[in-house]
Amino acid sequence: MPAIIVVDAFWGDSGKGKVTAHLARRLDAALAVRAGVGTNAGASFTLDDGTLVKQRQLPTAWVNPRTRLAVGPGVLVDPAILADELQRFGVADRTMVDPRCGIITTDDLAEDAADPFLRKVVGTSGSGVGPARARYVNRKAQQVRELTEFTGLCGDVALEANTRSAAGEVVLIESAQGTQLSLSLSFEYPCTTVKNCTSAAAIDDVGLSWRQVGEVVLVVKALPTRVGEGPLPHEMTHEEAVRRGIAEYGVNTGRPRRKATQIDADLLRYATMVNGPTQIALTFADHIDPAVKGVRSPEGLTAEVRRVIDEVERITGCPVTMVDTGPLLNDIVDL
């Protein structure tokens, strides 16, 4: 089975990690590879035993004990965060990190935090990825291959992903952030991240041949959110989100997520055009109708959620194949 790319239509925080974890278990994926910028984007979901999981470096597919994990060569690595997640999830024996990954240093973190332009204009997460990416582009960065503590994890992720996919194994590529934050595709520069966040960018982060791509899952958040600066069409007040019980906060920073009242059709069309999805995962459906919270079968989806599904399918021309209905990992309806 060719590789499956999971990518966000808007500004991130859409539940891509949960969708990837769900697919890893449902399809019993052989390999999951983390794409994206680095540790500036976090994923969170709740296991069915109530444990809240937050992570920033590894693929969320670790929830399937048979899935091998990898970090693509285009992804920046924070050594402390990588070491923490390897230990917390107990996955060092099935994790590969590409030796060509650039390193985020303590100097990068300090520079990110001290830059008033990044803090006040861009709204940086403070994860050090901007300074680290600049050094990497200038060919002055350290790479994972230079860190002795990770020697046993190093391997050619591009070779692994292409070989497994060509052999018919299920390979998942988990991207980060969202299409509208792309450095050279967003119309909101400089309120962007430091490179593109599309399906093509994810392929490039891994070193995957386009011939090995079989599916692109576009994750569409029912009520899009944004953390940091920049425009957000149809934005509601934070007070309104709190009143409705749908307020959200960033995984990395704890900042309130700015929330929209609806999906912007023009932005969704643009995301569809540049990502080329074959299917859609509609997430946070319980935020448009609390009656579907925790629903796990199609029969439990309400008329309001069905209306949004129909609208998303009309705009994108793609089928909605998954609907996320709540915080638990298993709160997903497969259509």
Phi, psi and chi 1 to 4 in degrees:
 res  aa     phi    psi   chi1   chi2   chi3   chi4
   1 MET       -  125.9 -179.0  177.8 -176.7      -
   2 PRO   -62.0  165.4  -22.0   33.4      -      -
   3 ALA   -65.7  154.8      -      -      -      -
   4 ILE  -117.5  122.7  -59.2  168.9      -      -
   5 ILE   -98.8  130.8  -45.3  -63.9      -      -
   6 VAL  -110.8  119.6 -179.6      -      -      -
   7 VAL  -139.3  152.9   64.9      -      -      -
   8 ASP   -97.9  137.4 -175.7  -58.8      -      -
   9 ALA   -78.1  -27.1      -      -      -      -
  10 PHE  -119.4 -114.0  -61.7  121.8      -      -
  11 TRP  -112.6   20.2  -62.3  -87.0      -      -
  12 GLY    90.2 -172.7      -      -      -      -
  13 ASP    56.6   34.9  -58.1  -42.4      -      -
  14 SER  -100.5   -6.8   63.4      -      -      -
  15 GLY    95.4   23.5      -      -      -      -
  16 LYS   -59.1  -39.9  -68.5 -178.1  -58.3  -59.6
  17 GLY   -62.4  -41.8      -      -      -      -
  18 LYS   -65.9  -40.9  178.5  177.3  174.4  178.4
  19 VAL   -62.1  -42.8  169.4      -      -      -
  20 THR   -63.4  -43.9  -57.3      -      -      -
  21 ALA   -61.4  -41.9      -      -      -      -
  22 HIS   -62.4  -45.4  174.9   72.0      -      -
  23 LEU   -65.7  -36.0  -70.8  172.4      -      -
  24 ALA   -60.6  -39.4      -      -      -      -
  25 ARG   -79.5  -42.3  -61.9 -158.2  -59.2 -173.9
  26 ARG   -66.0  -39.4 -166.5 -175.7   84.3 -166.9
  27 LEU   -98.5   -2.0  -58.2  176.0      -      -
  28 ASP    50.8   57.2 -160.3   20.2      -      -
  29 ALA   -59.1  140.6      -      -      -      -
  30 ALA   -78.8  -33.9      -      -      -      -
  31 LEU  -147.2  140.1  175.2   69.9      -      -
  32 ALA  -129.6  131.6      -      -      -      -
  33 VAL  -120.2  131.4 -172.3      -      -      -
  34 ARG   -83.0  125.7  175.8   69.8  149.4   71.3
  35 ALA  -109.1 -171.6      -      -      -      -
  36 GLY   103.9 -173.5      -      -      -      -
  37 VAL   -73.5  -53.6  173.8      -      -      -
  38 GLY   167.3 -136.9      -      -      -      -
  39 THR   -89.0   11.6   52.7      -      -      -
  40 ASN   -77.1  -12.6   56.3  -32.1      -      -
  41 ALA  -115.8  128.4      -      -      -      -
  42 GLY  -111.0  154.0      -      -      -      -
  43 ALA  -119.6  145.2      -      -      -      -
  44 SER  -144.4  144.3   65.3      -      -      -
  45 PHE  -159.6  165.9   52.8   86.3      -      -
  46 THR  -113.9  124.6  -55.9      -      -      -
  47 LEU   -68.3  161.7  -58.2  175.3      -      -
  48 ASP   -66.5  -15.1  -85.0    0.7      -      -
  49 ASP   -86.4    4.4   65.4    2.7      -      -
  50 GLY    93.1   -0.1      -      -      -      -
  51 THR   -75.5  122.9  -58.2      -      -      -
  52 LEU   -84.4  123.7  174.8   62.7      -      -
  53 VAL  -108.0  130.1  176.7      -      -      -
  54 LYS  -126.5  135.7  -65.3 -177.0  177.7 -178.2
  55 GLN  -152.0  162.1   59.9 -173.2   98.0      -
  56 ARG  -138.2   -9.9  -62.3  166.4   59.9 -176.8
  57 GLN  -121.7  -46.3 -171.8   78.1   79.0      -
  58 LEU   -90.7  159.5  -66.0  175.3      -      -
  59 PRO   -64.1  146.0  -17.0   29.2      -      -
  60 THR   -72.3   -9.1   56.1      -      -      -
  61 ALA   -67.1   -0.3      -      -      -      -
  62 TRP   -58.5  -18.4   64.5  -94.9      -      -
  63 VAL   -64.3  -20.9  -63.0      -      -      -
  64 ASN   -94.6  112.4 -177.9  -11.8      -      -
  65 PRO   -65.5  -11.9   22.9  -33.2      -      -
  66 ARG   -95.7   -3.8  -68.8  177.4  -63.2  -81.1
  67 THR   -90.0  125.8  -59.8      -      -      -
  68 ARG   -78.2  143.3 -175.3  158.6  172.3   75.3
  69 LEU  -113.0  148.6  -48.9  172.1      -      -
  70 ALA  -151.1  155.3      -      -      -      -
  71 VAL  -117.1  120.7  178.8      -      -      -
  72 GLY   -67.7  156.3      -      -      -      -
  73 PRO   -63.7  -18.6   21.7  -32.8      -      -
  74 GLY   -87.4    3.4      -      -      -      -
  75 VAL  -101.8  133.1  179.5      -      -      -
  76 LEU   -74.9  141.3  -65.7  168.0      -      -
  77 VAL  -115.4  129.7  168.1      -      -      -
  78 ASP   -97.7  110.8 -176.0  -46.2      -      -
  79 PRO   -55.1  -38.9  -25.0   34.6      -      -
  80 ALA   -67.2  -42.4      -      -      -      -
  81 ILE   -69.5  -40.4  -66.7  173.8      -      -
  82 LEU   -60.8  -47.3  174.5   59.4      -      -
  83 ALA   -61.2  -40.8      -      -      -      -
  84 ASP   -62.6  -45.4  170.5   68.1      -      -
  85 GLU   -71.0  -35.7  -67.3 -175.2    7.2      -
  86 LEU   -59.1  -41.4  -70.7  168.9      -      -
  87 GLN   -73.9  -45.6 -171.6  -82.3  -34.0      -
  88 ARG   -62.0  -41.0  -86.6 -162.9  -67.8  136.5
  89 PHE   -94.8   -6.0  -53.8  141.2      -      -
  90 GLY    60.5   45.8      -      -      -      -
  91 VAL  -121.3   14.4  -65.6      -      -      -
  92 ALA   -58.8  -30.3      -      -      -      -
  93 ASP   -77.5   -6.9   61.2  -20.1      -      -
  94 ARG  -133.4   27.8   57.7 -174.9  173.2  104.1
  95 THR  -117.6  137.7  -64.0      -      -      -
  96 MET  -124.1  133.0  171.4 -171.6  -70.6      -
  97 VAL  -119.1  130.3  179.6      -      -      -
  98 ASP   -68.7  130.9 -161.1  -72.9      -      -
  99 PRO   -64.7  -14.0   23.1  -33.6      -      -
 100 ARG   -86.8   -4.8  -63.9  163.9  -70.8 -167.8
 101 CYS   -59.6  136.7  -70.4      -      -      -
 102 GLY   -75.4  156.7      -      -      -      -
 103 ILE  -105.7  137.7  -64.7  -62.3      -      -
 104 ILE   -91.7  122.5  -60.1  169.5      -      -
 105 THR  -102.3  170.1   67.4      -      -      -
 106 THR   -64.1  -30.5   53.6      -      -      -
 107 ASP   -65.1  -37.7  -73.5  -15.6      -      -
 108 ASP   -63.4  -42.0  -64.8  -38.9      -      -
 109 LEU   -62.3  -43.9  -65.9  169.4      -      -
 110 ALA   -65.8  -42.3      -      -      -      -
 111 GLU   -64.0  -41.7 -177.3  179.4  -20.4      -
 112 ASP   -60.6  -45.1 -152.5    1.9      -      -
 113 ALA   -70.1  -29.3      -      -      -      -
 114 ALA   -88.9  -12.2      -      -      -      -
 115 ASP   -83.7  111.1 -170.2  -42.0      -      -
 116 PRO   -65.5  -30.9   21.1  -31.5      -      -
 117 PHE   -65.5  -46.4  173.8   78.3      -      -
 118 LEU   -65.5  -38.2  -67.2  177.8      -      -
 119 ARG   -73.6  -45.6  -75.0 -171.7  -68.3  106.5
 120 LYS   -96.2  -32.1  -62.8  177.4 -179.1  179.0
 121 VAL   -93.2  -49.9  177.9      -      -      -
 122 VAL   -81.8  -36.6  176.3      -      -      -
 123 GLY    79.8   45.6      -      -      -      -
 124 THR   -58.7  151.4  177.0      -      -      -
 125 SER   -78.5  -11.8   65.5      -      -      -
 126 GLY    78.5   20.0      -      -      -      -
 127 SER   -87.3   -1.7  -58.1      -      -      -
 128 GLY    84.2    4.6      -      -      -      -
 129 VAL   -72.2  -31.9  -63.4      -      -      -
 130 GLY   -63.2  -57.2      -      -      -      -
 131 PRO   -59.3  -39.0  -27.6   36.8      -      -
 132 ALA   -66.3  -40.3      -      -      -      -
 133 ARG   -66.6  -38.5 -178.6   72.6  179.4  160.2
 134 ALA   -62.6  -42.7      -      -      -      -
 135 ARG   -65.5  -38.6  -77.4 -168.6  -55.4  104.6
 136 TYR   -63.5  -44.9 -168.8   86.8      -      -
 137 VAL   -63.7  -33.8  169.6      -      -      -
 138 ASN   -83.4    6.4  -77.1  -35.6      -      -
 139 ARG    60.5   37.5  -78.2   83.1   75.1 -162.2
 140 LYS  -119.3    6.5  -64.0  178.3 -179.3  178.6
 141 ALA   -87.7  154.4      -      -      -      -
 142 GLN   -75.2  155.7  -88.9 -172.0  -61.6      -
 143 GLN  -120.9  161.6  -68.0 -179.7  -57.3      -
 144 VAL   -55.6  -34.7  165.2      -      -      -
 145 ARG   -58.8  -18.2   62.5 -175.4  171.2   84.2
 146 GLU   -89.5   -5.2  -59.8  172.5   57.6      -
 147 LEU  -101.0  112.5  -57.3 -177.4      -      -
 148 THR   -63.2  -29.3   56.6      -      -      -
 149 GLU   -68.4  -16.5   63.7  -93.8   38.5      -
 150 PHE  -112.3   12.9  -61.5  127.7      -      -
 151 THR   -55.4  -42.2  -59.0      -      -      -
 152 GLY   -69.1  -14.0      -      -      -      -
 153 LEU   -94.5  -15.5  -59.7  179.3      -      -
 154 CYS   -69.5  137.4  -75.6      -      -      -
 155 GLY  -168.2  159.5      -      -      -      -
 156 ASP   -76.6   97.9 -171.7  -24.6      -      -
 157 VAL   -68.1  -36.3  172.4      -      -      -
 158 ALA   -60.7  -44.6      -      -      -      -
 159 LEU   -62.9  -44.3  177.4   63.0      -      -
 160 GLU   -61.8  -47.2 -176.5   89.2   -4.2      -
 161 ALA   -65.8  -45.8      -      -      -      -
 162 ASN   -67.2  -41.1  -77.4  -76.1      -      -
 163 THR   -64.9  -46.6  -59.3      -      -      -
 164 ARG   -66.2  -42.8  -73.7 -178.0  177.3  -90.1
 165 SER   -64.0  -44.0 -178.7      -      -      -
 166 ALA   -63.1  -26.6      -      -      -      -
 167 ALA   -83.2   -1.2      -      -      -      -
 168 GLY    92.4    8.6      -      -      -      -
 169 GLU   -82.8  154.8  -61.0 -178.1   29.9      -
 170 VAL   -79.1  120.3  176.4      -      -      -
 171 VAL  -120.4  125.4  175.3      -      -      -
 172 LEU  -106.8  135.6  -60.9  173.9      -      -
 173 ILE  -114.7  113.2  -50.4  -61.4      -      -
 174 GLU   -97.6  108.4  179.3 -174.7  -17.7      -
 175 SER   -83.7 -178.4   64.8      -      -      -
 176 ALA  -137.7  163.6      -      -      -      -
 177 GLN    55.8 -139.0  -63.1 -176.3  -79.4      -
 178 GLY  -157.0  160.3      -      -      -      -
 179 THR   -52.6  -42.3  -60.8      -      -      -
 180 GLN   -71.6   -9.4  -48.7  -57.4  -29.8      -
 181 LEU   -96.2    3.7  -68.5  173.2      -      -
 182 SER   -60.8  135.0  -67.4      -      -      -
 183 LEU   -58.3  -47.4  178.0   64.5      -      -
 184 SER  -106.6    1.8   58.6      -      -      -
 185 LEU  -113.5  -17.9  -71.9  173.3      -      -
 186 SER   -75.8  145.6  172.6      -      -      -
 187 PHE   -91.4   11.1  -68.2  100.8      -      -
 188 GLU  -111.9   14.9  -58.8  161.4    4.7      -
 189 TYR   -54.7  133.9 -176.8   91.2      -      -
 190 PRO   -94.5   10.5   36.4  -37.6      -      -
 191 CYS   -82.7   62.9  -62.6      -      -      -
 192 THR  -133.5  179.6   67.4      -      -      -
 193 THR   -90.9 -167.6 -170.5      -      -      -
 194 VAL   -98.5    4.4  -62.6      -      -      -
 195 LYS  -162.1 -178.0   62.2 -179.3 -177.0 -179.2
 196 ASN   -76.8  156.1  -71.7  -16.3      -      -
 197 CYS  -129.2   44.4  -53.5      -      -      -
 198 THR  -106.9  177.6   59.5      -      -      -
 199 SER   -62.3  -40.5   55.8      -      -      -
 200 ALA   -64.6  -37.7      -      -      -      -
 201 ALA   -65.1  -39.7      -      -      -      -
 202 ALA   -63.7  -41.5      -      -      -      -
 203 ILE   -59.4  -43.8  -66.9  167.1      -      -
 204 ASP   -66.2  -39.2 -173.3   55.6      -      -
 205 ASP   -60.0  -29.6  -71.4  -21.2      -      -
 206 VAL   -93.6  -26.8  173.2      -      -      -
 207 GLY    82.4   29.6      -      -      -      -
 208 LEU   -88.0  135.3 -175.1   72.8      -      -
 209 SER   -68.0  139.9  165.2      -      -      -
 210 TRP   -61.9  -24.4   66.3  -91.3      -      -
 211 ARG   -67.2  -18.6  -67.0 -179.8 -177.2  -83.8
 212 GLN   -92.3    2.3  -63.1  -57.8  -27.9      -
 213 VAL   -90.0  123.4  178.5      -      -      -
 214 GLY  -108.6  -33.9      -      -      -      -
 215 GLU  -138.8  144.6  -61.6  -80.5  -12.6      -
 216 VAL  -123.5  115.2  173.8      -      -      -
 217 VAL   -94.7  112.9  178.7      -      -      -
 218 LEU   -91.3  117.3 -174.3   65.2      -      -
 219 VAL   -87.6  120.5 -178.6      -      -      -
 220 VAL  -116.5  115.0  176.3      -      -      -
 221 LYS   -80.0  129.3 -165.2  170.4 -172.0  177.8
 222 ALA   -59.0  -39.0      -      -      -      -
 223 LEU  -125.2   94.9  -62.0 -179.1      -      -
 224 PRO   -56.7  151.0  -26.4   36.6      -      -
 225 THR  -130.2  163.2   54.9      -      -      -
 226 ARG  -147.7  136.8 -179.8  168.7 -167.6  164.5
 227 VAL  -109.3  135.3  173.4      -      -      -
 228 GLY    95.5 -161.3      -      -      -      -
 229 GLU   -87.6  172.3  -56.6  -54.5  -46.2      -
 230 GLY   107.1  161.8      -      -      -      -
 231 PRO   -70.7  149.4   25.3  -33.9      -      -
 232 LEU  -138.4  103.3  175.0   62.9      -      -
 233 PRO   -59.8  143.1  -22.4   33.5      -      -
 234 HIS    63.0   33.5  -41.3  -68.3      -      -
 235 GLU   -69.3  134.0 -174.8  170.7    0.8      -
 236 MET   -95.9  164.2   71.4  172.3   71.3      -
 237 THR   -76.0  155.4   64.1      -      -      -
 238 HIS   -63.2  -35.0 -178.4   63.3      -      -
 239 GLU   -61.5  -38.3  -68.3   72.2   22.1      -
 240 GLU   -66.2  -41.1  173.1   68.7    5.5      -
 241 ALA   -63.0  -41.4      -      -      -      -
 242 VAL   -63.7  -44.3  170.0      -      -      -
 243 ARG   -60.0  -37.3 -173.4 -171.7   66.5   77.6
 244 ARG   -84.1   -4.1  -67.1  171.1   57.0  177.0
 245 GLY    74.0   26.9      -      -      -      -
 246 ILE  -125.0   19.1   56.1  174.3      -      -
 247 ALA   -66.7  143.1      -      -      -      -
 248 GLU  -129.0  158.9  -59.3  175.7   49.0      -
 249 TYR  -137.1  145.2  -58.4   87.2      -      -
 250 GLY   -62.5  143.5      -      -      -      -
 251 VAL   -66.1  -43.0  174.0      -      -      -
 252 ASN   -80.9  -46.3  -67.2   -5.7      -      -
 253 THR  -105.3  -19.6   63.5      -      -      -
 254 GLY    77.2    3.3      -      -      -      -
 255 ARG   -68.4  145.8  -69.3 -179.8  -65.5 -179.1
 256 PRO   -60.0  137.6  -22.0   32.8      -      -
 257 ARG   -84.7  125.5  -69.3  175.9 -178.2  163.7
 258 ARG   -68.5  140.6  -61.7  157.8   55.4 -158.2
 259 LYS  -127.9  139.4 -157.4  169.0 -173.2   77.8
 260 ALA   -94.9  158.6      -      -      -      -
 261 THR   -86.5  -12.8   59.3      -      -      -
 262 GLN  -165.5  168.8   64.9 -174.1   72.3      -
 263 ILE   -78.0  135.2  -68.3  169.0      -      -
 264 ASP   -85.2  117.2 -173.2   89.9      -      -
 265 ALA   -63.2  -40.9      -      -      -      -
 266 ASP   -64.8  -42.2  -70.3  -23.7      -      -
 267 LEU   -67.0  -36.6  -70.9  179.0      -      -
 268 LEU   -67.0  -38.9 -178.0   53.4      -      -
 269 ARG   -61.8  -41.0  -73.6 -169.8 -167.6   94.3
 270 TYR   -66.3  -42.6 -155.8   86.8      -      -
 271 ALA   -62.6  -37.2      -      -      -      -
 272 THR   -65.0  -42.9  -58.5      -      -      -
 273 MET   -61.6  -45.8  177.7 -174.2   71.2      -
 274 VAL   -84.3  -19.1  -61.2      -      -      -
 275 ASN  -100.2  -24.1  -73.0  -65.4      -      -
 276 GLY    60.8   50.2      -      -      -      -
 277 PRO   -67.9  153.7   27.5  -36.2      -      -
 278 THR  -108.3  -15.8   58.4      -      -      -
 279 GLN  -156.7  161.7   54.0 -178.9  -65.8      -
 280 ILE  -121.9  138.7  -53.7  -65.8      -      -
 281 ALA  -110.4  114.9      -      -      -      -
 282 LEU   -90.7  120.9 -179.3   68.3      -      -
 283 THR  -114.0  162.0   56.5      -      -      -
 284 PHE    57.2   39.5  -71.2   79.1      -      -
 285 ALA   -63.5  -27.0      -      -      -      -
 286 ASP   -69.6  -12.7   54.4  -46.7      -      -
 287 HIS   -82.9  -15.8  -75.7 -162.1      -      -
 288 ILE   -98.0  -21.3   54.4  175.5      -      -
 289 ASP  -152.9  103.3 -171.1  -14.3      -      -
 290 PRO   -58.7  -17.3  -19.5   30.8      -      -
 291 ALA   -65.3  -18.1      -      -      -      -
 292 VAL   -96.1    3.4  -57.8      -      -      -
 293 LYS   -58.7  123.8 -172.5  170.5 -175.7  175.9
 294 GLY    82.5   -0.4      -      -      -      -
 295 VAL   -66.0  139.2  164.0      -      -      -
 296 ARG  -129.8   11.6  -61.9 -178.5 -178.2 -179.1
 297 SER  -135.8  150.7   65.0      -      -      -
 298 PRO   -56.8  -31.0  -24.9   34.8      -      -
 299 GLU   -63.2  -22.6  -66.0   74.3   23.8      -
 300 GLY   -85.7   -5.5      -      -      -      -
 301 LEU   -76.1  132.8  -61.9  178.2      -      -
 302 THR   -85.6  170.9   61.5      -      -      -
 303 ALA   -61.1  -37.3      -      -      -      -
 304 GLU   -65.4  -43.1  176.6   59.7   14.4      -
 305 VAL   -67.6  -39.4  171.2      -      -      -
 306 ARG   -61.8  -35.6  -69.7  -78.4 -175.3 -176.1
 307 ARG   -63.4  -44.3 -178.8 -167.5   66.3   76.3
 308 VAL   -65.9  -40.0  175.3      -      -      -
 309 ILE   -57.7  -46.9  -69.6  172.4      -      -
 310 ASP   -61.3  -41.1  -70.1  -15.9      -      -
 311 GLU   -65.9  -44.3 -179.5   69.8    1.7      -
 312 VAL   -63.7  -41.0  167.8      -      -      -
 313 GLU   -66.0  -35.9  -70.1 -176.1  -25.1      -
 314 ARG   -66.5  -43.2 -177.2 -172.8   65.6   78.7
 315 ILE   -69.7  -43.0  -66.5  169.4      -      -
 316 THR   -89.9  -23.4   63.1      -      -      -
 317 GLY    71.9   17.1      -      -      -      -
 318 CYS  -123.2  150.6  -65.1      -      -      -
 319 PRO   -75.6  140.9   28.8  -36.0      -      -
 320 VAL   -81.0  115.3  172.3      -      -      -
 321 THR  -105.5  -14.9   58.2      -      -      -
 322 MET  -140.3  141.0  -72.6  168.1  -84.8      -
 323 VAL  -129.6  119.9 -179.8      -      -      -
 324 ASP   -86.7  129.4  161.9   52.8      -      -
 325 THR  -122.8    3.3   61.1      -      -      -
 326 GLY  -179.8 -179.4      -      -      -      -
 327 PRO   -75.5  -23.0   28.4  -35.7      -      -
 328 LEU   -74.6  149.0  -60.5 -177.8      -      -
 329 LEU   -57.2  -34.6 -176.3   55.0      -      -
 330 ASN   -89.6    4.2  -77.6  -28.8      -      -
 331 ASP   -81.2   65.3  -71.1  -15.8      -      -
 332 ILE  -138.6  135.4  -70.1 -174.0      -      -
 333 VAL  -101.9  124.2  176.1      -      -      -
 334 ASP   -91.9  123.2  -72.3  -53.7      -      -
 335 LEU  -101.5      -  -62.7  176.6      -      -
